[in-house]
Amino acid sequence: MEELLLILIAIAIFAFKQFVFEHRRKQRRDYYRNDYLKSEAWKRKRYLVLKRDNWRCVYCGGKATQVHHTKYAKYNIGREPIEWLVSICKTCHDKQHS
């Protein structure tokens, strides 16, 4: 009986941790999409990356209109170094995310 209780407690703890993790992940994602990508800080960083890459897609050489994160600053949104960002055209960006 005690073993069953311990198993149930372990399952409950695991489920709670998963819930908290998913909730925090969703909060970070929502902040990133709804706030950070509309901020002046992002616009400046985006401009610097496009200028650095001469407004050319690093994958195909076409005209870049977007910036792609090669890595994400998971807990420090907005503090990613520009080395983690590349200029990219819409076609290549769509391929990167498919």
Contacts in CASP RR format, 6 or more apart in sequence:
PFRMAT RR
TARGET T0000
AUTHOR 0000-0000-0000
METHOD contacts of the structure
MODEL  1
MEELLLILIAIAIFAFKQFVFEHRRKQRRDYYRNDYLKSEAWKRKRYLVL
KRDNWRCVYCGGKATQVHHTKYAKYNIGREPIEWLVSICKTCHDKQHS
28 74 0 8 1.000
28 75 0 8 1.000
28 77 0 8 1.000
31 77 0 8 1.000
32 77 0 8 1.000
36 42 0 8 1.000
36 77 0 8 1.000
36 78 0 8 1.000
41 78 0 8 1.000
42 78 0 8 1.000
45 67 0 8 1.000
45 78 0 8 1.000
45 82 0 8 1.000
45 85 0 8 1.000
46 67 0 8 1.000
46 85 0 8 1.000
48 82 0 8 1.000
49 67 0 8 1.000
49 82 0 8 1.000
49 85 0 8 1.000
49 86 0 8 1.000
49 87 0 8 1.000
50 64 0 8 1.000
50 67 0 8 1.000
50 87 0 8 1.000
52 82 0 8 1.000
52 87 0 8 1.000
53 64 0 8 1.000
53 86 0 8 1.000
53 87 0 8 1.000
55 63 0 8 1.000
55 64 0 8 1.000
55 87 0 8 1.000
56 62 0 8 1.000
56 63 0 8 1.000
56 64 0 8 1.000
56 87 0 8 1.000
57 63 0 8 1.000
57 64 0 8 1.000
57 87 0 8 1.000
57 88 0 8 1.000
57 89 0 8 1.000
57 92 0 8 1.000
58 64 0 8 1.000
58 86 0 8 1.000
58 87 0 8 1.000
58 88 0 8 1.000
59 88 0 8 1.000
59 89 0 8 1.000
59 92 0 8 1.000
59 96 0 8 1.000
60 89 0 8 1.000
60 91 0 8 1.000
60 92 0 8 1.000
61 89 0 8 1.000
62 89 0 8 1.000
63 89 0 8 1.000
64 87 0 8 1.000
64 88 0 8 1.000
64 89 0 8 1.000
65 89 0 8 1.000
65 90 0 8 1.000
66 87 0 8 1.000
66 88 0 8 1.000
66 89 0 8 1.000
66 90 0 8 1.000
66 93 0 8 1.000
67 85 0 8 1.000
67 86 0 8 1.000
67 87 0 8 1.000
67 88 0 8 1.000
68 85 0 8 1.000
68 86 0 8 1.000
68 87 0 8 1.000
68 88 0 8 1.000
68 92 0 8 1.000
68 93 0 8 1.000
68 96 0 8 1.000
69 80 0 8 1.000
69 84 0 8 1.000
69 85 0 8 1.000
70 84 0 8 1.000
70 85 0 8 1.000
70 86 0 8 1.000
71 80 0 8 1.000
71 84 0 8 1.000
72 80 0 8 1.000
72 84 0 8 1.000
73 79 0 8 1.000
73 80 0 8 1.000
73 84 0 8 1.000
88 96 0 8 1.000
END
